[in-house]
């Protein structure tokens, strides 16, 4: 009988009825933190290993340094937005837009012929392009759930 009472206090999405904003923002918060953590790691790799990545990927060091600097700021903004008492929605919306733009940039980088990208570089850029689309999808799902 106690089990039935506990289930009665749950919403269809598995959150307790009293979960409120914190529970409805859980997916968005997680998506922003994951994106921020991965972006921070890529930023560190890009900034610290630009010369090595230049040779391995066939992309110039200046591109890695620029990417690393941008991603360091981006990661910090995502982490900030995700760790406030209420998720900062403009940061979440900007993350979706920037992730889609980043994916388009990856596609352009792979198809435009600007650089002599190695096979490893094609795999790296392609993986990044797919990853940012996954992050954007999770963030859209989180925004929708938080708005419901």
Secondary structure, DSSP 4 states (H G I P E B T S, - for coil): -HHHHHHHTB-TTSSBTT-HHHHHTHHHHHHHHHHHHHHHHHHHHHHHSHHHHHHHHS--HHHHHHHHHHHHHHHHHHHHHHHSSS--HHHHHHHHHHHHHHHHHHHHHHHS--S---HHHHHHHHHHHHHHHHHHHHHHHHHHHHH-
